[in-house]
Amino acid sequence: MSVLPRLKSLADIPRVHAEERPNAIALDYNNRTTTYAQLDERSSRVAQGLIGLGQKPDARVAFLGKNSDRYFEVLLGALKSNAVIVGVNWRLAPPEIAYVLNDAGCEVLFVGKDYYGAIEKILADCPRLKQIIAMDGGHPLWPDYERWRDSHPAVDPMLPVAPQDDVIQLYTSGTTGHPKGVQLTNANYLAILKCASDVQLADYRPEDVVLVAMPVFHVAGVNIGLLCLAAGAKGIVLGDIDPQTILQLIQTKRITYAFLVPAVILFLISQPNVREIDFSSLKNVSYGASPISDDVLLRAQDLFGCQFLQVYGLTETTGGGTFLPPEDHAPARGKLRSCGKPAPGHDIRVVDSGGKPLAPRQVGEIVIRAPNVMKGYWNRPDATHSSIVNEWFHTGDAGYFDEDGYLYIHDRVKDMIVSGGENIYPAEVENAIFGCPGVADVAVIGVPDPRWGEAVRAVVVKKPGANPSPAEIIAWARERIAGYKLPKSIDFIDALPRNPTGKVLRRELRKPYWEGRDRQVN
């Protein structure tokens, strides 16, 4: 990315490219195109609109909606006004959405039409929310986005920014039942832009065409969009993950780069017409967010005929961590089960419970020190201090290095479940199930699933004389949490295994389902 030295903040992205290549297409969403000059102009209008609504620097501005070209106008407009965009997971249930909006203290919300109803349900529970803007128009009370945007002058406010200013706040699932806001700064993102360019993840050129398919409430989705725009490339923005649409876009839009989670790769290679698709434009498919099976990876390499690159990272590290380069995807290298070596600028260790680095093949917790490690968890100083110790971020993932310096994920120190690239914490699901009539106790675990990697399973103890059905328990939880977090199955047990202090022994519950596997993640 030749423009990287000119970027002093993310807000400079549209400014630089509007000057260098104003008529080049920045975004293509359902064949609606936006040039870099238009992106610069529209983001300035959004910035002026936010300032007019009283949004001061560091204010949190929420976005709830599917991927679209308009999202990047809002994102860059927020950055120009020195506000912080809060990406809200549209898969959340209304009470969970309300929690995020209230926790972030959002006064302004941009919302897509699919979620007008959800916001109407929780409006009374969000007293700080003073302005809602309807991204797709058509709402009787909320301003239409395009009219609102175009009512403000196309004057870039050119506010001063600092490297440690927050720019994006993304919410992770919570170990104690509530998600935490991850504060990512200009410095974090400038570091990750450089790192991604250095490792071929996003060594994009202006002539490249990049698929922006992962949801923008995830670090992977927003990162790929920003990497594309920072390079001056063309982003093909996809609102919904549909395998047939992705295949057709690769062929008709001549896509050169894509980032996909393993579950989506599996969907693509399982399509009946996949061998009829012209993949000749593809240079590189990057993947991450969850492990991938050897079979899926090898089949995808054969079908797509391009380079593959794996990424291991977390929201808290702005998506950075390790990478497995294309040359290590040859089976003869023996590294397909690895997530690669530390990316440039990343110090990574595997440590014991006392923080002491371990020798190769010894399993411990993975810790990361890098300029892209988050500032902290929003309004959670205790959680921040327990996660970042002497500049080292404790990932909660267990793994080991081999003798060649390649990292392998072995298990999770924390109890997180990864299903289809989504992080799910048992506490969230358990909190949703507790209170269901007939449930005396519950523990939630992840079990192997051929489609999603892992599936959520609840192990329930019934109250004496009660006989709740799995369907009743799942229906109860559905009112309280997002659908992707719901148990796919429920087992009943007389009593949960616990240690002397009363802690549930999840490893004992998981063991029968993972028998015969060499790692406890799928």
VOGU-3710 file (C-alpha; in Angstrom, 3 decimals, decimal comma):
1> msvlprlksl> 0,000/0,000/0,000  1,972/2,986/-1,254  -0,251/5,524/0,550  0,373/4,133/4,044  3,062/6,705/4,914  0,534/9,473/4,139  -2,082/8,150/6,550  -1,896/9,822/9,938  -5,304/8,442/10,899  -8,070/6,345/9,356
11> adiprvhaee> -9,922/9,557/8,509  -7,194/10,313/5,941  -8,180/7,325/3,758  -10,884/9,071/1,673  -8,935/12,331/1,646  -5,818/10,787/0,110  -7,614/8,785/-2,566  -10,009/11,597/-3,494  -6,903/13,610/-4,299  -4,991/10,842/-6,081
21> rpnaialdyn> -7,748/8,951/-7,950  -11,083/10,740/-7,491  -12,951/8,940/-10,275  -11,878/5,403/-9,380  -14,611/3,200/-7,926  -14,200/2,672/-4,207  -17,324/0,614/-3,483  -19,751/-1,482/-5,463  -22,879/-2,578/-3,620  -25,521/-4,343/-5,720
31> nrtttyaqld> -24,089/-2,508/-8,763  -24,487/0,878/-7,013  -21,025/2,386/-7,289  -19,291/5,074/-5,242  -16,121/6,803/-6,404  -13,386/7,894/-4,035  -14,355/11,540/-4,612  -17,951/10,742/-3,669  -16,843/8,767/-0,619  -14,770/11,713/0,561
41> erssrvaqgl> -17,605/14,181/-0,031  -20,311/12,032/1,579  -18,226/11,161/4,618  -17,628/14,896/5,149  -21,382/15,491/5,039  -21,905/12,722/7,614  -19,212/14,278/9,817  -20,923/17,665/9,680  -24,257/16,014/10,448  -22,847/14,290/13,529
51> iglgqkpdar> -21,245/17,508/14,734  -24,606/19,230/14,193  -26,239/16,620/16,430  -23,862/17,602/19,209  -21,504/14,648/18,916  -18,232/15,664/20,539  -14,897/13,945/19,901  -14,870/10,451/21,448  -18,685/10,184/21,311  -19,961/6,678/20,512
61> vaflgknsdr> -22,098/6,432/17,354  -23,859/3,120/16,701  -24,470/1,280/13,441  -26,938/-1,625/13,273  -27,383/-3,027/9,799  -26,141/-5,353/7,093  -23,021/-4,572/5,075  -23,491/-1,818/2,521  -21,649/1,014/0,823  -23,489/3,439/3,137
71> yfevllgalk> -21,880/1,840/6,188  -18,454/3,002/5,021  -19,774/6,530/4,481  -20,985/6,524/8,091  -17,788/4,951/9,398  -15,509/7,428/7,651  -17,817/10,308/8,539  -17,641/9,333/12,184  -13,866/9,193/11,928  -13,727/12,674/10,377
81> snavivgvnw> -15,798/14,005/13,289  -13,458/12,166/15,686  -16,353/10,054/16,923  -16,163/6,305/17,545  -18,277/3,893/15,498  -19,904/1,097/17,505  -20,704/-1,885/15,305  -23,765/-3,645/16,717  -24,193/-7,323/15,928  -27,486/-7,562/14,030
91> rlappeiayv> -27,839/-11,191/15,094  -28,402/-10,140/18,702  -31,808/-10,298/20,364  -33,414/-6,899/21,163  -32,435/-6,957/24,869  -28,821/-7,628/23,883  -28,891/-4,734/21,394  -30,206/-2,451/24,138  -27,362/-3,523/26,416  -24,719/-2,607/23,824
101> lndagcevlf> -26,295/0,782/23,051  -26,569/1,644/26,738  -23,126/0,331/27,662  -21,514/2,415/24,907  -23,626/5,454/25,815  -24,758/5,955/22,221  -26,861/9,020/21,474  -27,016/8,476/17,702  -27,923/5,249/15,913  -27,843/4,465/12,195
111> vgkdyygaie> -30,140/1,483/11,606  -30,989/-0,644/8,564  -34,600/-1,421/7,647  -34,368/-5,055/8,767  -33,945/-3,839/12,351  -36,419/-0,963/12,592  -38,783/-3,234/14,521  -36,101/-4,365/16,968  -35,203/-0,764/17,800  -38,847/0,211/18,225
121> kiladcprlk> -39,169/-2,570/20,835  -36,269/-1,339/22,954  -36,465/2,419/22,466  -37,924/2,970/25,933  -34,992/1,024/27,398  -32,387/3,289/25,751  -32,898/6,703/27,389  -29,650/8,209/26,063  -30,542/7,543/22,434  -31,685/10,903/21,066
131> qiiamdgghp> -31,443/10,484/17,279  -32,128/7,470/15,041  -31,381/7,670/11,332  -33,092/5,220/8,983  -30,430/3,927/6,589  -33,004/2,713/4,052  -35,636/5,394/4,613  -39,308/4,644/4,853  -39,733/5,175/8,580  -42,487/7,539/9,731
141> lwpdyerwrd> -40,470/9,096/12,559  -36,779/8,736/11,751  -34,929/10,788/9,110  -34,039/9,132/5,822  -30,257/8,665/5,741  -29,562/10,058/2,262  -31,715/13,150/2,837  -30,148/13,706/6,241  -26,647/13,255/4,820  -27,179/15,576/1,864
151> shpavdpmlp> -28,687/18,331/4,025  -25,228/19,031/5,446  -22,313/20,774/3,739  -19,578/18,720/2,086  -16,929/20,438/4,193  -14,315/18,274/5,845  -14,112/19,432/9,486  -10,407/18,501/9,610  -10,520/17,996/13,365  -7,239/17,235/15,119
161> vapqddviql> -6,723/13,556/15,907  -4,204/11,647/17,974  -2,811/8,115/17,574  -4,468/6,979/20,817  -7,913/8,293/19,889  -10,499/5,514/19,757  -11,958/4,952/16,281  -13,917/1,687/16,426  -15,582/-0,128/19,319  -16,595/-3,728/18,738
171> ytsgttghpk> -18,315/-5,938/21,283  -17,114/-9,387/22,226  -19,167/-12,029/23,957  -18,886/-11,790/27,710  -17,389/-14,404/29,994  -19,761/-13,268/32,743  -22,889/-12,917/30,644  -22,431/-9,420/29,181  -20,355/-8,433/26,144  -17,405/-6,077/26,496
181> gvqltnanyl> -16,597/-3,142/24,240  -13,126/-3,411/22,696  -11,527/0,007/22,183  -9,473/0,133/18,975  -7,458/3,236/18,165  -5,922/4,991/15,182  -2,547/3,607/16,220  -3,968/0,072/16,394  -5,349/0,343/12,876  -2,324/1,980/11,287
191> ailkcasdvq> -0,262/-0,887/12,715  -2,626/-3,541/11,366  -2,764/-1,889/7,919  0,999/-2,132/7,665  1,111/-5,673/9,053  -1,586/-6,962/6,681  0,235/-5,475/3,714  3,505/-7,051/4,796  2,084/-10,597/5,071  0,136/-10,656/1,786
201> ladyrpedvv> -3,202/-10,711/3,615  -3,979/-7,370/2,056  -1,126/-6,430/-0,203  -3,774/-4,883/-2,411  -3,139/-2,622/-5,374  -5,500/-0,039/-6,883  -6,333/-2,451/-9,699  -7,461/-5,165/-7,249  -11,082/-6,107/-6,595  -11,784/-7,142/-2,999
211> lvampvfhva> -14,797/-9,044/-1,693  -16,092/-7,412/1,505  -18,375/-10,188/2,721  -17,846/-10,716/6,449  -20,220/-8,669/8,635  -18,868/-5,267/9,656  -19,727/-5,794/13,317  -16,803/-8,272/13,275  -13,201/-7,165/13,215  -12,615/-9,260/10,061
221> gvnigllcla> -15,413/-7,541/8,139  -14,531/-3,962/8,993  -10,800/-4,677/8,584  -11,116/-6,014/5,041  -13,212/-2,994/4,058  -10,676/-0,575/5,508  -7,713/-2,455/4,032  -9,373/-2,310/0,622  -10,099/1,417/0,839  -6,669/2,238/2,260
231> agakgivlgd> -5,129/0,593/-0,815  -7,395/2,462/-3,219  -8,815/-0,813/-4,514  -12,432/-1,565/-5,461  -14,560/-3,163/-2,750  -17,435/-5,435/-3,733  -19,720/-5,173/-0,706  -22,019/-8,085/0,072  -25,012/-7,593/2,368  -25,759/-11,240/3,087
241> idpqtilqli> -23,645/-14,376/2,969  -25,159/-16,361/0,119  -22,921/-19,005/-1,494  -24,405/-18,663/-4,971  -24,093/-14,882/-4,873  -20,453/-15,121/-3,791  -19,654/-17,565/-6,600  -21,292/-15,322/-9,188  -19,548/-12,205/-7,851  -16,149/-13,904/-8,040
251> qtkrityafl> -16,843/-14,695/-11,682  -18,600/-11,535/-12,886  -16,775/-8,897/-10,830  -13,389/-10,599/-11,341  -12,594/-10,601/-7,638  -8,897/-10,929/-6,821  -8,880/-11,060/-2,996  -11,347/-12,430/-0,455  -11,460/-13,149/3,259  -13,840/-15,939/4,293
261> vpavilflis> -14,442/-17,902/7,471  -14,070/-21,704/7,144  -17,827/-22,296/7,359  -18,365/-20,099/4,276  -15,553/-21,844/2,402  -17,297/-25,148/3,130  -20,587/-23,743/1,818  -18,908/-22,605/-1,405  -17,148/-25,859/-2,218  -20,382/-27,767/-1,504
271> qpnvreidfs> -22,371/-25,922/-4,179  -23,430/-28,239/-7,035  -22,199/-25,805/-9,706  -18,879/-24,892/-8,089  -16,834/-26,535/-10,877  -18,632/-24,406/-13,459  -17,375/-21,156/-11,898  -14,429/-19,247/-13,378  -12,042/-18,614/-10,473  -9,166/-17,437/-12,668
281> slknvsygas> -9,244/-13,869/-11,301  -8,602/-14,980/-7,707  -5,106/-14,295/-6,399  -5,609/-15,031/-2,724  -8,237/-16,319/-0,297  -7,504/-15,560/3,334  -9,376/-17,260/6,135  -9,585/-17,264/9,907  -11,893/-16,786/12,940  -12,083/-20,557/13,519
291> pisddvllra> -10,024/-23,654/12,654  -10,425/-25,325/9,262  -10,285/-29,030/8,508  -7,583/-30,405/6,217  -10,216/-31,842/3,888  -12,060/-28,553/3,394  -8,826/-26,647/2,878  -7,387/-29,065/0,317  -10,661/-29,224/-1,631  -10,884/-25,431/-1,684
301> qdlfgcqflq> -7,298/-25,092/-2,888  -8,014/-27,539/-5,704  -11,229/-25,788/-6,764  -10,156/-22,154/-6,462  -6,642/-22,612/-7,833  -5,270/-19,582/-5,947  -3,074/-18,904/-2,950  -4,483/-19,428/0,544  -3,402/-17,611/3,701  -4,561/-18,284/7,245
311> vygltettgg> -4,857/-15,623/9,950  -5,148/-16,100/13,695  -6,082/-13,027/15,693  -8,691/-11,564/17,999  -10,840/-8,470/18,193  -8,603/-7,344/21,065  -5,555/-7,494/18,771  -7,349/-5,698/15,900  -7,364/-9,071/14,144  -3,577/-9,464/14,211
321> gtflppedha> -1,576/-12,406/15,516  -0,119/-15,151/13,330  -0,305/-16,010/9,653  0,244/-19,192/7,679  1,588/-18,091/4,276  0,659/-19,710/0,967  3,836/-21,788/0,737  2,980/-23,545/4,005  -0,366/-24,731/2,605  1,338/-27,543/0,693
331> pargklrscg> 0,538/-30,809/2,523  4,165/-31,884/2,240  5,164/-29,015/4,530  3,213/-30,660/7,374  1,899/-27,350/8,697  -1,797/-27,435/7,740  -2,874/-27,843/11,383  -0,820/-24,803/12,385  -2,094/-21,238/12,416  1,345/-20,062/11,351
341> kpapghdirv> 4,141/-17,876/12,627  3,913/-14,506/14,402  3,050/-11,720/11,999  5,504/-8,810/11,620  5,454/-6,581/14,687  3,959/-9,285/16,920  5,685/-10,857/19,906  3,879/-14,081/20,760  4,618/-16,488/23,570  3,125/-19,605/25,055
351> vdsggkplap> 3,303/-19,316/28,840  2,457/-21,318/31,936  0,100/-20,126/34,676  2,876/-18,012/36,158  3,675/-16,280/32,886  6,871/-18,232/32,205  7,551/-19,009/28,501  7,296/-22,702/27,679  9,473/-24,899/25,480  8,273/-26,211/22,092
361> rqvgeivira> 5,432/-28,737/22,250  4,481/-27,660/25,782  0,875/-26,430/25,962  0,137/-23,131/27,684  -1,744/-19,890/27,211  -1,027/-17,798/24,114  -0,091/-14,188/24,928  0,520/-11,387/22,421  2,380/-8,083/22,571  1,958/-5,807/19,563
371> pnvmkgywnr> 1,126/-2,189/18,646  -2,309/-3,350/17,542  -3,353/-4,677/20,960  -6,466/-2,803/22,073  -6,419/0,209/24,365  -8,731/-1,707/26,698  -12,291/-2,756/27,439  -14,698/0,184/27,525  -15,438/1,166/31,138  -14,020/-2,163/32,366
381> pdathssivn> -10,686/-1,322/34,032  -10,593/-4,577/36,005  -11,150/-6,678/32,877  -8,539/-4,640/31,026  -5,927/-5,068/33,742  -6,527/-8,800/34,011  -6,269/-9,260/30,224  -3,275/-7,002/29,518  -0,419/-7,756/31,910  2,841/-5,859/31,390
391> ewfhtgdagy> 1,800/-5,113/27,772  1,041/-8,795/27,060  -2,544/-9,580/26,056  -3,736/-12,913/27,433  -5,833/-14,507/24,704  -7,452/-17,287/26,709  -6,410/-19,719/23,968  -4,178/-22,666/24,780  -1,572/-23,766/22,272  2,047/-24,629/21,639
401> fdedgylyih> 4,898/-23,806/19,289  6,659/-26,506/17,322  10,428/-26,585/16,863  10,121/-24,455/13,707  8,274/-21,641/15,478  4,796/-22,448/14,145  1,886/-21,974/16,540  -0,832/-24,584/17,063  -4,159/-23,965/18,797  -4,809/-26,839/21,171
411> drvkdmivsg> -7,700/-25,797/23,374  -9,193/-22,761/25,067  -8,201/-21,685/28,527  -11,485/-19,845/28,670  -14,712/-21,701/27,925  -15,532/-19,899/24,685  -17,275/-21,814/21,903  -16,544/-20,894/18,271  -19,442/-21,779/15,965  -19,250/-20,678/12,346
421> geniypaeve> -16,701/-18,008/13,274  -18,930/-16,556/16,022  -17,628/-16,438/19,587  -20,126/-17,733/22,140  -19,520/-17,798/25,873  -21,353/-20,426/27,925  -22,252/-17,878/30,604  -24,421/-15,946/28,151  -26,361/-19,050/27,155  -26,622/-20,339/30,708
431> naifgcpgva> -27,958/-16,991/31,917  -30,622/-17,156/29,210  -31,679/-20,687/30,219  -31,686/-20,138/33,972  -35,175/-19,118/35,004  -36,840/-21,410/32,511  -39,562/-23,305/34,400  -38,354/-26,756/35,317  -34,614/-26,023/34,998  -32,655/-26,477/38,225
441> dvavigvpdp> -29,126/-26,222/36,837  -27,428/-25,920/33,466  -23,981/-25,975/31,877  -23,211/-25,143/28,255  -20,391/-26,662/26,199  -19,193/-26,796/22,614  -19,322/-30,113/20,774  -17,941/-31,031/17,316  -20,099/-30,088/14,362  -19,147/-30,899/10,737
451> rwgeavravv> -20,777/-27,763/9,356  -20,091/-25,070/11,958  -16,958/-26,440/13,612  -18,627/-26,465/16,998  -22,246/-26,489/18,106  -23,722/-25,296/21,390  -25,025/-28,045/23,647  -26,753/-27,465/26,975  -26,573/-30,011/29,775  -29,598/-29,500/32,016
461> vkkpganpsp> -30,592/-30,707/35,473  -34,367/-30,775/35,899  -36,178/-29,558/38,994  -37,773/-32,360/41,040  -41,082/-33,351/39,487  -40,560/-31,165/36,401  -40,101/-32,354/32,846  -39,222/-29,441/30,525  -38,691/-30,444/26,905  -35,685/-29,355/24,834
471> aeiiawarer> -38,020/-27,321/22,619  -39,424/-25,450/25,628  -35,958/-24,639/26,953  -34,713/-23,426/23,573  -37,859/-21,316/23,053  -37,321/-19,719/26,471  -33,726/-18,834/25,609  -34,696/-17,538/22,157  -36,497/-14,593/23,767  -33,296/-13,531/25,509
481> iagyklpksi> -30,304/-14,197/23,246  -29,380/-14,269/19,581  -30,340/-17,308/17,543  -26,746/-18,316/16,792  -26,092/-18,694/20,527  -29,006/-21,054/21,132  -28,305/-24,682/22,025  -28,611/-26,964/19,024  -29,259/-29,856/21,390  -29,950/-30,481/25,057
491> dfidalprnp> -28,905/-33,357/27,274  -30,408/-34,071/30,688  -28,283/-35,192/33,640  -28,932/-35,876/37,308  -26,200/-33,531/38,568  -23,459/-31,440/37,030  -19,864/-32,445/37,842  -18,249/-29,814/40,052  -14,951/-29,354/41,851  -14,753/-28,836/45,641
501> tgkvlrrelr> -15,310/-25,085/45,216  -18,470/-25,672/43,181  -17,076/-24,812/39,742  -18,611/-26,820/36,901  -16,077/-29,188/35,346  -16,827/-28,429/31,715  -13,879/-30,497/30,545  -15,569/-33,604/31,942  -18,788/-32,719/30,152  -16,925/-32,102/26,876
511> kpywegrdrq> -14,724/-35,186/27,033  -17,129/-37,816/25,596  -17,867/-35,672/22,540  -14,203/-34,969/21,758  -12,942/-38,512/22,338  -10,330/-39,588/19,799  -9,506/-36,067/18,556  -6,009/-34,655/18,804  -7,186/-31,160/19,639  -10,130/-29,834/21,601
521> vn> -11,199/-27,288/18,998  -12,776/-28,158/15,677
//
